[in-house]
């Protein structure tokens, strides 16, 4: 799975625990979504491999949650919609 370039710092980047709290989904769910939605949810990585989320990636997480939990789409449906929205 391809990841964005490693990052070195920045004030607007959030750790996975903070994103988990903001979006109200467990950390393991964020990791799962990253694995099953390749090319859609791609957090930045530190040199040590830790995930960091910028505002754009945070919005992707919110959109995935909306489609899954509120609109009741399957993961396949989320993948299709998100790929269409990327175009």
PyMOL Python script that loads the backbone (N, CA, C, O; Angstrom):
from pymol import cmd

cmd.read_pdbstr("""\
ATOM      1  N   UNK A   1       0.844  -1.175   0.000  1.00  0.00           N
ATOM      2  CA  UNK A   1       0.000   0.000   0.000  1.00  0.00           C
ATOM      3  C   UNK A   1       0.886   1.233   0.000  1.00  0.00           C
ATOM      4  O   UNK A   1       1.806   1.347   0.810  1.00  0.00           O
ATOM      5  N   UNK A   2       0.608   2.143  -0.901  1.00  0.00           N
ATOM      6  CA  UNK A   2       1.395   3.367  -1.012  1.00  0.00           C
ATOM      7  C   UNK A   2       0.938   4.383   0.013  1.00  0.00           C
ATOM      8  O   UNK A   2      -0.255   4.529   0.279  1.00  0.00           O
ATOM      9  N   UNK A   3       1.897   5.078   0.581  1.00  0.00           N
ATOM     10  CA  UNK A   3       1.606   6.133   1.543  1.00  0.00           C
ATOM     11  C   UNK A   3       2.210   7.423   1.045  1.00  0.00           C
ATOM     12  O   UNK A   3       3.146   7.413   0.246  1.00  0.00           O
ATOM     13  N   UNK A   4       1.678   8.530   1.513  1.00  0.00           N
ATOM     14  CA  UNK A   4       2.240   9.827   1.160  1.00  0.00           C
ATOM     15  C   UNK A   4       3.646   9.917   1.728  1.00  0.00           C
ATOM     16  O   UNK A   4       4.049   9.106   2.563  1.00  0.00           O
ATOM     17  N   UNK A   5       4.377  10.901   1.269  1.00  0.00           N
ATOM     18  CA  UNK A   5       5.766  11.081   1.695  1.00  0.00           C
ATOM     19  C   UNK A   5       5.869  11.245   3.212  1.00  0.00           C
ATOM     20  O   UNK A   5       4.968  11.811   3.830  1.00  0.00           O
ATOM     21  N   UNK A   6       6.957  10.757   3.820  1.00  0.00           N
ATOM     22  CA  UNK A   6       7.164  10.955   5.261  1.00  0.00           C
ATOM     23  C   UNK A   6       7.171  12.441   5.600  1.00  0.00           C
ATOM     24  O   UNK A   6       7.545  13.280   4.781  1.00  0.00           O
ATOM     25  N   UNK A   7       6.758  12.742   6.804  1.00  0.00           N
ATOM     26  CA  UNK A   7       6.678  14.128   7.246  1.00  0.00           C
ATOM     27  C   UNK A   7       7.629  14.351   8.409  1.00  0.00           C
ATOM     28  O   UNK A   7       8.050  13.406   9.075  1.00  0.00           O
ATOM     29  N   UNK A   8       7.957  15.602   8.641  1.00  0.00           N
ATOM     30  CA  UNK A   8       8.883  15.902   9.724  1.00  0.00           C
ATOM     31  C   UNK A   8       8.262  16.743  10.817  1.00  0.00           C
ATOM     32  O   UNK A   8       8.807  16.799  11.920  1.00  0.00           O
ATOM     33  N   UNK A   9       7.156  17.392  10.560  1.00  0.00           N
ATOM     34  CA  UNK A   9       6.529  18.215  11.590  1.00  0.00           C
ATOM     35  C   UNK A   9       5.370  18.997  11.035  1.00  0.00           C
ATOM     36  O   UNK A   9       5.019  18.872   9.862  1.00  0.00           O
ATOM     37  N   UNK A  10       4.773  19.810  11.895  1.00  0.00           N
ATOM     38  CA  UNK A  10       3.651  20.630  11.463  1.00  0.00           C
ATOM     39  C   UNK A  10       2.595  20.670  12.545  1.00  0.00           C
ATOM     40  O   UNK A  10       2.310  19.655  13.181  1.00  0.00           O
ATOM     41  N   UNK A  11       2.017  21.832  12.755  1.00  0.00           N
ATOM     42  CA  UNK A  11       1.068  22.002  13.835  1.00  0.00           C
ATOM     43  C   UNK A  11      -0.324  21.479  13.517  1.00  0.00           C
ATOM     44  O   UNK A  11      -1.081  21.168  14.437  1.00  0.00           O
ATOM     45  N   UNK A  12      -0.683  21.372  12.243  1.00  0.00           N
ATOM     46  CA  UNK A  12      -2.033  20.976  11.892  1.00  0.00           C
ATOM     47  C   UNK A  12      -2.186  19.470  11.688  1.00  0.00           C
ATOM     48  O   UNK A  12      -3.245  19.016  11.255  1.00  0.00           O
ATOM     49  N   UNK A  13      -1.160  18.697  11.990  1.00  0.00           N
ATOM     50  CA  UNK A  13      -1.230  17.253  11.823  1.00  0.00           C
ATOM     51  C   UNK A  13      -1.680  16.595  13.128  1.00  0.00           C
ATOM     52  O   UNK A  13      -1.200  16.929  14.211  1.00  0.00           O
ATOM     53  N   UNK A  14      -2.600  15.667  12.996  1.00  0.00           N
ATOM     54  CA  UNK A  14      -3.180  15.007  14.162  1.00  0.00           C
ATOM     55  C   UNK A  14      -2.728  13.559  14.253  1.00  0.00           C
ATOM     56  O   UNK A  14      -2.585  12.874  13.240  1.00  0.00           O
ATOM     57  N   UNK A  15      -2.507  13.107  15.470  1.00  0.00           N
ATOM     58  CA  UNK A  15      -2.182  11.703  15.706  1.00  0.00           C
ATOM     59  C   UNK A  15      -3.452  10.876  15.598  1.00  0.00           C
ATOM     60  O   UNK A  15      -4.559  11.405  15.697  1.00  0.00           O
ATOM     61  N   UNK A  16      -3.286   9.583  15.396  1.00  0.00           N
ATOM     62  CA  UNK A  16      -4.423   8.694  15.201  1.00  0.00           C
ATOM     63  C   UNK A  16      -5.370   8.689  16.413  1.00  0.00           C
ATOM     64  O   UNK A  16      -6.583   8.564  16.242  1.00  0.00           O
ATOM     65  N   UNK A  17      -4.842   8.819  17.603  1.00  0.00           N
ATOM     66  CA  UNK A  17      -5.688   8.847  18.802  1.00  0.00           C
ATOM     67  C   UNK A  17      -6.597  10.061  18.835  1.00  0.00           C
ATOM     68  O   UNK A  17      -7.755   9.970  19.242  1.00  0.00           O
ATOM     69  N   UNK A  18      -6.068  11.198  18.405  1.00  0.00           N
ATOM     70  CA  UNK A  18      -6.876  12.425  18.368  1.00  0.00           C
ATOM     71  C   UNK A  18      -7.968  12.313  17.308  1.00  0.00           C
ATOM     72  O   UNK A  18      -9.107  12.718  17.541  1.00  0.00           O
ATOM     73  N   UNK A  19      -7.622  11.768  16.151  1.00  0.00           N
ATOM     74  CA  UNK A  19      -8.606  11.573  15.083  1.00  0.00           C
ATOM     75  C   UNK A  19      -9.693  10.610  15.552  1.00  0.00           C
ATOM     76  O   UNK A  19     -10.877  10.828  15.295  1.00  0.00           O
ATOM     77  N   UNK A  20      -9.286   9.553  16.237  1.00  0.00           N
ATOM     78  CA  UNK A  20     -10.235   8.596  16.786  1.00  0.00           C
ATOM     79  C   UNK A  20     -11.240   9.285  17.707  1.00  0.00           C
ATOM     80  O   UNK A  20     -12.437   9.005  17.641  1.00  0.00           O
ATOM     81  N   UNK A  21     -10.762  10.171  18.553  1.00  0.00           N
ATOM     82  CA  UNK A  21     -11.636  10.910  19.471  1.00  0.00           C
ATOM     83  C   UNK A  21     -12.551  11.872  18.724  1.00  0.00           C
ATOM     84  O   UNK A  21     -13.744  11.950  19.018  1.00  0.00           O
ATOM     85  N   UNK A  22     -12.005  12.598  17.772  1.00  0.00           N
ATOM     86  CA  UNK A  22     -12.791  13.576  17.025  1.00  0.00           C
ATOM     87  C   UNK A  22     -13.923  12.924  16.223  1.00  0.00           C
ATOM     88  O   UNK A  22     -15.050  13.418  16.200  1.00  0.00           O
ATOM     89  N   UNK A  23     -13.601  11.818  15.575  1.00  0.00           N
ATOM     90  CA  UNK A  23     -14.549  11.167  14.681  1.00  0.00           C
ATOM     91  C   UNK A  23     -15.421  10.152  15.430  1.00  0.00           C
ATOM     92  O   UNK A  23     -16.448   9.700  14.923  1.00  0.00           O
ATOM     93  N   UNK A  24     -14.992   9.809  16.633  1.00  0.00           N
ATOM     94  CA  UNK A  24     -15.711   8.851  17.474  1.00  0.00           C
ATOM     95  C   UNK A  24     -15.753   7.456  16.862  1.00  0.00           C
ATOM     96  O   UNK A  24     -16.803   6.818  16.794  1.00  0.00           O
ATOM     97  N   UNK A  25     -14.589   7.001  16.421  1.00  0.00           N
ATOM     98  CA  UNK A  25     -14.408   5.617  15.991  1.00  0.00           C
ATOM     99  C   UNK A  25     -13.119   5.103  16.620  1.00  0.00           C
ATOM    100  O   UNK A  25     -12.180   5.875  16.816  1.00  0.00           O
ATOM    101  N   UNK A  26     -13.059   3.818  16.938  1.00  0.00           N
ATOM    102  CA  UNK A  26     -11.846   3.266  17.552  1.00  0.00           C
ATOM    103  C   UNK A  26     -10.632   3.352  16.618  1.00  0.00           C
ATOM    104  O   UNK A  26     -10.767   3.375  15.394  1.00  0.00           O
ATOM    105  N   UNK A  27      -9.470   3.399  17.217  1.00  0.00           N
ATOM    106  CA  UNK A  27      -8.225   3.446  16.457  1.00  0.00           C
ATOM    107  C   UNK A  27      -8.119   2.257  15.513  1.00  0.00           C
ATOM    108  O   UNK A  27      -7.696   2.413  14.367  1.00  0.00           O
ATOM    109  N   UNK A  28      -8.498   1.074  15.979  1.00  0.00           N
ATOM    110  CA  UNK A  28      -8.384  -0.104  15.118  1.00  0.00           C
ATOM    111  C   UNK A  28      -9.292   0.006  13.893  1.00  0.00           C
ATOM    112  O   UNK A  28      -8.996  -0.578  12.851  1.00  0.00           O
ATOM    113  N   UNK A  29     -10.385   0.742  14.008  1.00  0.00           N
ATOM    114  CA  UNK A  29     -11.273   0.947  12.869  1.00  0.00           C
ATOM    115  C   UNK A  29     -10.614   1.837  11.830  1.00  0.00           C
ATOM    116  O   UNK A  29     -10.726   1.579  10.631  1.00  0.00           O
ATOM    117  N   UNK A  30      -9.929   2.881  12.274  1.00  0.00           N
ATOM    118  CA  UNK A  30      -9.198   3.742  11.339  1.00  0.00           C
ATOM    119  C   UNK A  30      -8.141   2.938  10.592  1.00  0.00           C
ATOM    120  O   UNK A  30      -7.978   3.094   9.382  1.00  0.00           O
ATOM    121  N   UNK A  31      -7.430   2.084  11.304  1.00  0.00           N
ATOM    122  CA  UNK A  31      -6.409   1.238  10.658  1.00  0.00           C
ATOM    123  C   UNK A  31      -7.056   0.278   9.658  1.00  0.00           C
ATOM    124  O   UNK A  31      -6.524   0.046   8.572  1.00  0.00           O
ATOM    125  N   UNK A  32      -8.196  -0.268  10.035  1.00  0.00           N
ATOM    126  CA  UNK A  32      -8.925  -1.189   9.152  1.00  0.00           C
ATOM    127  C   UNK A  32      -9.382  -0.471   7.888  1.00  0.00           C
ATOM    128  O   UNK A  32      -9.195  -0.980   6.783  1.00  0.00           O
ATOM    129  N   UNK A  33      -9.975   0.700   8.045  1.00  0.00           N
ATOM    130  CA  UNK A  33     -10.421   1.452   6.873  1.00  0.00           C
ATOM    131  C   UNK A  33      -9.247   1.759   5.958  1.00  0.00           C
ATOM    132  O   UNK A  33      -9.379   1.690   4.736  1.00  0.00           O
ATOM    133  N   UNK A  34      -8.114   2.094   6.531  1.00  0.00           N
ATOM    134  CA  UNK A  34      -6.923   2.370   5.727  1.00  0.00           C
ATOM    135  C   UNK A  34      -6.531   1.143   4.908  1.00  0.00           C
ATOM    136  O   UNK A  34      -6.132   1.263   3.750  1.00  0.00           O
ATOM    137  N   UNK A  35      -6.645  -0.027   5.513  1.00  0.00           N
ATOM    138  CA  UNK A  35      -6.257  -1.276   4.853  1.00  0.00           C
ATOM    139  C   UNK A  35      -7.255  -1.680   3.766  1.00  0.00           C
ATOM    140  O   UNK A  35      -6.845  -2.126   2.695  1.00  0.00           O
ATOM    141  N   UNK A  36      -8.558  -1.532   4.025  1.00  0.00           N
ATOM    142  CA  UNK A  36      -9.562  -2.013   3.064  1.00  0.00           C
ATOM    143  C   UNK A  36      -9.988  -0.953   2.053  1.00  0.00           C
ATOM    144  O   UNK A  36     -10.713  -1.263   1.107  1.00  0.00           O
ATOM    145  N   UNK A  37      -9.555   0.280   2.233  1.00  0.00           N
ATOM    146  CA  UNK A  37      -9.858   1.353   1.287  1.00  0.00           C
ATOM    147  C   UNK A  37      -8.547   1.954   0.764  1.00  0.00           C
ATOM    148  O   UNK A  37      -8.296   3.148   0.928  1.00  0.00           O
ATOM    149  N   UNK A  38      -7.719   1.119   0.134  1.00  0.00           N
ATOM    150  CA  UNK A  38      -6.427   1.613  -0.357  1.00  0.00           C
ATOM    151  C   UNK A  38      -6.629   2.692  -1.421  1.00  0.00           C
ATOM    152  O   UNK A  38      -7.518   2.595  -2.267  1.00  0.00           O
ATOM    153  N   UNK A  39      -5.797   3.704  -1.359  1.00  0.00           N
ATOM    154  CA  UNK A  39      -5.900   4.796  -2.312  1.00  0.00           C
ATOM    155  C   UNK A  39      -6.942   5.834  -1.940  1.00  0.00           C
ATOM    156  O   UNK A  39      -7.038   6.878  -2.584  1.00  0.00           O
ATOM    157  N   UNK A  40      -7.725   5.554  -0.902  1.00  0.00           N
ATOM    158  CA  UNK A  40      -8.769   6.479  -0.473  1.00  0.00           C
ATOM    159  C   UNK A  40      -8.394   7.116   0.857  1.00  0.00           C
ATOM    160  O   UNK A  40      -8.403   8.339   0.993  1.00  0.00           O
ATOM    161  N   UNK A  41      -8.068   6.289   1.826  1.00  0.00           N
ATOM    162  CA  UNK A  41      -7.636   6.791   3.135  1.00  0.00           C
ATOM    163  C   UNK A  41      -6.137   6.545   3.249  1.00  0.00           C
ATOM    164  O   UNK A  41      -5.687   5.420   3.468  1.00  0.00           O
ATOM    165  N   UNK A  42      -5.381   7.619   3.097  1.00  0.00           N
ATOM    166  CA  UNK A  42      -3.913   7.513   3.104  1.00  0.00           C
ATOM    167  C   UNK A  42      -3.348   8.571   4.047  1.00  0.00           C
ATOM    168  O   UNK A  42      -3.039   9.682   3.616  1.00  0.00           O
ATOM    169  N   UNK A  43      -3.210   8.236   5.334  1.00  0.00           N
ATOM    170  CA  UNK A  43      -2.614   9.223   6.240  1.00  0.00           C
ATOM    171  C   UNK A  43      -1.135   9.412   5.942  1.00  0.00           C
ATOM    172  O   UNK A  43      -0.477   8.532   5.385  1.00  0.00           O
ATOM    173  N   UNK A  44      -0.633  10.569   6.321  1.00  0.00           N
ATOM    174  CA  UNK A  44       0.802  10.818   6.226  1.00  0.00           C
ATOM    175  C   UNK A  44       1.510   9.916   7.223  1.00  0.00           C
ATOM    176  O   UNK A  44       0.880   9.396   8.145  1.00  0.00           O
ATOM    177  N   UNK A  45       2.801   9.726   7.051  1.00  0.00           N
ATOM    178  CA  UNK A  45       3.593   8.912   7.967  1.00  0.00           C
ATOM    179  C   UNK A  45       4.830   9.674   8.404  1.00  0.00           C
ATOM    180  O   UNK A  45       5.453  10.394   7.623  1.00  0.00           O
ATOM    181  N   UNK A  46       5.171   9.495   9.686  1.00  0.00           N
ATOM    182  CA  UNK A  46       6.424  10.049  10.173  1.00  0.00           C
ATOM    183  C   UNK A  46       7.550   9.126   9.708  1.00  0.00           C
ATOM    184  O   UNK A  46       7.293   8.054   9.159  1.00  0.00           O
ATOM    185  N   UNK A  47       8.762   9.533   9.923  1.00  0.00           N
ATOM    186  CA  UNK A  47       9.897   8.656   9.577  1.00  0.00           C
ATOM    187  C   UNK A  47       9.843   7.349  10.350  1.00  0.00           C
ATOM    188  O   UNK A  47      10.332   6.321   9.881  1.00  0.00           O
ATOM    189  N   UNK A  48       9.251   7.391  11.526  1.00  0.00           N
ATOM    190  CA  UNK A  48       9.099   6.189  12.344  1.00  0.00           C
ATOM    191  C   UNK A  48       7.879   5.360  11.992  1.00  0.00           C
ATOM    192  O   UNK A  48       7.646   4.317  12.603  1.00  0.00           O
ATOM    193  N   UNK A  49       7.090   5.806  11.012  1.00  0.00           N
ATOM    194  CA  UNK A  49       5.942   5.042  10.547  1.00  0.00           C
ATOM    195  C   UNK A  49       4.625   5.367  11.243  1.00  0.00           C
ATOM    196  O   UNK A  49       3.610   4.725  10.973  1.00  0.00           O
ATOM    197  N   UNK A  50       4.628   6.353  12.131  1.00  0.00           N
ATOM    198  CA  UNK A  50       3.383   6.718  12.814  1.00  0.00           C
ATOM    199  C   UNK A  50       2.476   7.509  11.884  1.00  0.00           C
ATOM    200  O   UNK A  50       2.936   8.324  11.083  1.00  0.00           O
ATOM    201  N   UNK A  51       1.180   7.253  12.006  1.00  0.00           N
ATOM    202  CA  UNK A  51       0.203   7.947  11.172  1.00  0.00           C
ATOM    203  C   UNK A  51      -0.022   9.366  11.666  1.00  0.00           C
ATOM    204  O   UNK A  51      -0.074   9.628  12.868  1.00  0.00           O
ATOM    205  N   UNK A  52      -0.154  10.281  10.700  1.00  0.00           N
ATOM    206  CA  UNK A  52      -0.524  11.657  10.982  1.00  0.00           C
ATOM    207  C   UNK A  52      -1.589  12.057   9.963  1.00  0.00           C
ATOM    208  O   UNK A  52      -1.490  11.737   8.778  1.00  0.00           O
ATOM    209  N   UNK A  53      -2.586  12.749  10.440  1.00  0.00           N
ATOM    210  CA  UNK A  53      -3.714  13.125   9.600  1.00  0.00           C
ATOM    211  C   UNK A  53      -3.748  14.635   9.418  1.00  0.00           C
ATOM    212  O   UNK A  53      -3.791  15.385  10.394  1.00  0.00           O
ATOM    213  N   UNK A  54      -3.729  15.079   8.158  1.00  0.00           N
ATOM    214  CA  UNK A  54      -3.912  16.498   7.878  1.00  0.00           C
ATOM    215  C   UNK A  54      -5.416  16.755   7.738  1.00  0.00           C
ATOM    216  O   UNK A  54      -6.214  15.824   7.845  1.00  0.00           O
ATOM    217  N   UNK A  55      -5.800  17.996   7.504  1.00  0.00           N
ATOM    218  CA  UNK A  55      -7.224  18.336   7.447  1.00  0.00           C
ATOM    219  C   UNK A  55      -7.933  17.634   6.292  1.00  0.00           C
ATOM    220  O   UNK A  55      -9.089  17.234   6.431  1.00  0.00           O
ATOM    221  N   UNK A  56      -7.267  17.484   5.176  1.00  0.00           N
ATOM    222  CA  UNK A  56      -7.864  16.794   4.028  1.00  0.00           C
ATOM    223  C   UNK A  56      -8.154  15.330   4.356  1.00  0.00           C
ATOM    224  O   UNK A  56      -9.231  14.820   4.047  1.00  0.00           O
ATOM    225  N   UNK A  57      -7.199  14.667   4.978  1.00  0.00           N
ATOM    226  CA  UNK A  57      -7.377  13.264   5.336  1.00  0.00           C
ATOM    227  C   UNK A  57      -8.437  13.119   6.425  1.00  0.00           C
ATOM    228  O   UNK A  57      -9.191  12.147   6.427  1.00  0.00           O
ATOM    229  N   UNK A  58      -8.499  14.068   7.341  1.00  0.00           N
ATOM    230  CA  UNK A  58      -9.533  14.050   8.369  1.00  0.00           C
ATOM    231  C   UNK A  58     -10.917  14.143   7.734  1.00  0.00           C
ATOM    232  O   UNK A  58     -11.844  13.467   8.179  1.00  0.00           O
ATOM    233  N   UNK A  59     -11.066  14.961   6.714  1.00  0.00           N
ATOM    234  CA  UNK A  59     -12.351  15.073   6.030  1.00  0.00           C
ATOM    235  C   UNK A  59     -12.719  13.757   5.332  1.00  0.00           C
ATOM    236  O   UNK A  59     -13.892  13.389   5.276  1.00  0.00           O
ATOM    237  N   UNK A  60     -11.723  13.057   4.807  1.00  0.00           N
ATOM    238  CA  UNK A  60     -11.961  11.741   4.205  1.00  0.00           C
ATOM    239  C   UNK A  60     -12.488  10.775   5.262  1.00  0.00           C
ATOM    240  O   UNK A  60     -13.413  10.008   4.992  1.00  0.00           O
ATOM    241  N   UNK A  61     -11.916  10.804   6.449  1.00  0.00           N
ATOM    242  CA  UNK A  61     -12.362   9.933   7.540  1.00  0.00           C
ATOM    243  C   UNK A  61     -13.815  10.245   7.898  1.00  0.00           C
ATOM    244  O   UNK A  61     -14.626   9.332   8.052  1.00  0.00           O
ATOM    245  N   UNK A  62     -14.143  11.517   8.029  1.00  0.00           N
ATOM    246  CA  UNK A  62     -15.531  11.910   8.319  1.00  0.00           C
ATOM    247  C   UNK A  62     -16.481  11.420   7.226  1.00  0.00           C
ATOM    248  O   UNK A  62     -17.575  10.938   7.521  1.00  0.00           O
ATOM    249  N   UNK A  63     -16.062  11.544   5.964  1.00  0.00           N
ATOM    250  CA  UNK A  63     -16.904  11.109   4.837  1.00  0.00           C
ATOM    251  C   UNK A  63     -17.107   9.593   4.862  1.00  0.00           C
ATOM    252  O   UNK A  63     -18.218   9.117   4.630  1.00  0.00           O
ATOM    253  N   UNK A  64     -16.062   8.844   5.136  1.00  0.00           N
ATOM    254  CA  UNK A  64     -16.175   7.382   5.222  1.00  0.00           C
ATOM    255  C   UNK A  64     -17.162   7.012   6.322  1.00  0.00           C
ATOM    256  O   UNK A  64     -18.033   6.166   6.123  1.00  0.00           O
ATOM    257  N   UNK A  65     -17.025   7.645   7.474  1.00  0.00           N
ATOM    258  CA  UNK A  65     -17.942   7.352   8.582  1.00  0.00           C
ATOM    259  C   UNK A  65     -19.381   7.687   8.197  1.00  0.00           C
ATOM    260  O   UNK A  65     -20.298   6.916   8.481  1.00  0.00           O
ATOM    261  N   UNK A  66     -19.575   8.827   7.556  1.00  0.00           N
ATOM    262  CA  UNK A  66     -20.921   9.216   7.135  1.00  0.00           C
ATOM    263  C   UNK A  66     -21.538   8.165   6.208  1.00  0.00           C
ATOM    264  O   UNK A  66     -22.684   7.755   6.393  1.00  0.00           O
ATOM    265  N   UNK A  67     -20.763   7.740   5.214  1.00  0.00           N
ATOM    266  CA  UNK A  67     -21.279   6.763   4.258  1.00  0.00           C
ATOM    267  C   UNK A  67     -21.576   5.419   4.914  1.00  0.00           C
ATOM    268  O   UNK A  67     -22.585   4.786   4.602  1.00  0.00           O
ATOM    269  N   UNK A  68     -20.710   4.982   5.817  1.00  0.00           N
ATOM    270  CA  UNK A  68     -20.899   3.688   6.465  1.00  0.00           C
ATOM    271  C   UNK A  68     -21.993   3.709   7.524  1.00  0.00           C
ATOM    272  O   UNK A  68     -22.865   2.839   7.531  1.00  0.00           O
ATOM    273  N   UNK A  69     -21.956   4.679   8.405  1.00  0.00           N
ATOM    274  CA  UNK A  69     -22.817   4.678   9.587  1.00  0.00           C
ATOM    275  C   UNK A  69     -24.163   5.361   9.381  1.00  0.00           C
ATOM    276  O   UNK A  69     -25.178   4.899   9.903  1.00  0.00           O
ATOM    277  N   UNK A  70     -24.180   6.453   8.629  1.00  0.00           N
ATOM    278  CA  UNK A  70     -25.425   7.205   8.455  1.00  0.00           C
ATOM    279  C   UNK A  70     -26.178   6.793   7.198  1.00  0.00           C
ATOM    280  O   UNK A  70     -27.402   6.660   7.213  1.00  0.00           O
ATOM    281  N   UNK A  71     -25.443   6.593   6.112  1.00  0.00           N
ATOM    282  CA  UNK A  71     -26.093   6.249   4.844  1.00  0.00           C
ATOM    283  C   UNK A  71     -26.138   4.746   4.597  1.00  0.00           C
ATOM    284  O   UNK A  71     -26.738   4.281   3.628  1.00  0.00           O
ATOM    285  N   UNK A  72     -25.496   3.997   5.485  1.00  0.00           N
ATOM    286  CA  UNK A  72     -25.558   2.531   5.486  1.00  0.00           C
ATOM    287  C   UNK A  72     -24.997   1.860   4.225  1.00  0.00           C
ATOM    288  O   UNK A  72     -25.502   0.824   3.792  1.00  0.00           O
ATOM    289  N   UNK A  73     -23.957   2.455   3.646  1.00  0.00           N
ATOM    290  CA  UNK A  73     -23.282   1.827   2.515  1.00  0.00           C
ATOM    291  C   UNK A  73     -22.354   0.730   3.015  1.00  0.00           C
ATOM    292  O   UNK A  73     -21.881   0.773   4.150  1.00  0.00           O
ATOM    293  N   UNK A  74     -22.099  -0.251   2.160  1.00  0.00           N
ATOM    294  CA  UNK A  74     -21.093  -1.271   2.448  1.00  0.00           C
ATOM    295  C   UNK A  74     -19.723  -0.674   2.151  1.00  0.00           C
ATOM    296  O   UNK A  74     -19.627   0.413   1.581  1.00  0.00           O
ATOM    297  N   UNK A  75     -18.668  -1.381   2.535  1.00  0.00           N
ATOM    298  CA  UNK A  75     -17.319  -0.915   2.215  1.00  0.00           C
ATOM    299  C   UNK A  75     -17.109  -0.831   0.709  1.00  0.00           C
ATOM    300  O   UNK A  75     -16.444   0.081   0.218  1.00  0.00           O
ATOM    301  N   UNK A  76     -17.680  -1.787  -0.024  1.00  0.00           N
ATOM    302  CA  UNK A  76     -17.576  -1.741  -1.489  1.00  0.00           C
ATOM    303  C   UNK A  76     -18.268  -0.493  -2.034  1.00  0.00           C
ATOM    304  O   UNK A  76     -17.766   0.145  -2.960  1.00  0.00           O
ATOM    305  N   UNK A  77     -19.418  -0.145  -1.460  1.00  0.00           N
ATOM    306  CA  UNK A  77     -20.129   1.060  -1.868  1.00  0.00           C
ATOM    307  C   UNK A  77     -19.345   2.315  -1.541  1.00  0.00           C
ATOM    308  O   UNK A  77     -19.288   3.247  -2.343  1.00  0.00           O
ATOM    309  N   UNK A  78     -18.743   2.339  -0.366  1.00  0.00           N
ATOM    310  CA  UNK A  78     -17.918   3.483   0.036  1.00  0.00           C
ATOM    311  C   UNK A  78     -16.747   3.626  -0.931  1.00  0.00           C
ATOM    312  O   UNK A  78     -16.434   4.731  -1.374  1.00  0.00           O
ATOM    313  N   UNK A  79     -16.107   2.518  -1.254  1.00  0.00           N
ATOM    314  CA  UNK A  79     -14.970   2.538  -2.173  1.00  0.00           C
ATOM    315  C   UNK A  79     -15.395   3.125  -3.523  1.00  0.00           C
ATOM    316  O   UNK A  79     -14.704   3.981  -4.075  1.00  0.00           O
ATOM    317  N   UNK A  80     -16.520   2.667  -4.046  1.00  0.00           N
ATOM    318  CA  UNK A  80     -17.007   3.140  -5.347  1.00  0.00           C
ATOM    319  C   UNK A  80     -17.314   4.634  -5.298  1.00  0.00           C
ATOM    320  O   UNK A  80     -16.879   5.385  -6.171  1.00  0.00           O
ATOM    321  N   UNK A  81     -18.053   5.063  -4.296  1.00  0.00           N
ATOM    322  CA  UNK A  81     -18.426   6.483  -4.178  1.00  0.00           C
ATOM    323  C   UNK A  81     -17.197   7.366  -4.021  1.00  0.00           C
ATOM    324  O   UNK A  81     -17.077   8.393  -4.689  1.00  0.00           O
ATOM    325  N   UNK A  82     -16.288   6.972  -3.142  1.00  0.00           N
ATOM    326  CA  UNK A  82     -15.109   7.788  -2.894  1.00  0.00           C
ATOM    327  C   UNK A  82     -14.214   7.869  -4.129  1.00  0.00           C
ATOM    328  O   UNK A  82     -13.614   8.913  -4.384  1.00  0.00           O
ATOM    329  N   UNK A  83     -14.115   6.791  -4.892  1.00  0.00           N
ATOM    330  CA  UNK A  83     -13.330   6.826  -6.112  1.00  0.00           C
ATOM    331  C   UNK A  83     -13.967   7.757  -7.136  1.00  0.00           C
ATOM    332  O   UNK A  83     -13.265   8.476  -7.848  1.00  0.00           O
ATOM    333  N   UNK A  84     -15.299   7.746  -7.210  1.00  0.00           N
ATOM    334  CA  UNK A  84     -15.999   8.654  -8.113  1.00  0.00           C
ATOM    335  C   UNK A  84     -15.818  10.098  -7.689  1.00  0.00           C
ATOM    336  O   UNK A  84     -15.653  10.975  -8.537  1.00  0.00           O
ATOM    337  N   UNK A  85     -15.847  10.359  -6.391  1.00  0.00           N
ATOM    338  CA  UNK A  85     -15.672  11.720  -5.886  1.00  0.00           C
ATOM    339  C   UNK A  85     -14.258  12.252  -6.101  1.00  0.00           C
ATOM    340  O   UNK A  85     -14.057  13.464  -6.185  1.00  0.00           O
ATOM    341  N   UNK A  86     -13.280  11.352  -6.191  1.00  0.00           N
ATOM    342  CA  UNK A  86     -11.891  11.764  -6.420  1.00  0.00           C
ATOM    343  C   UNK A  86     -11.694  12.304  -7.832  1.00  0.00           C
ATOM    344  O   UNK A  86     -10.789  13.104  -8.071  1.00  0.00           O
ATOM    345  N   UNK A  87     -12.541  11.869  -8.771  1.00  0.00           N
ATOM    346  CA  UNK A  87     -12.374  12.262 -10.180  1.00  0.00           C
ATOM    347  C   UNK A  87     -12.726  13.671 -10.425  1.00  0.00           C
ATOM    348  O   UNK A  87     -12.636  14.142 -11.559  1.00  0.00           O
TER     349      UNK A  87
END
""", "prot")
cmd.dss("prot")
cmd.show_as("cartoon", "prot")
cmd.util.cbc("prot")
cmd.orient("prot")
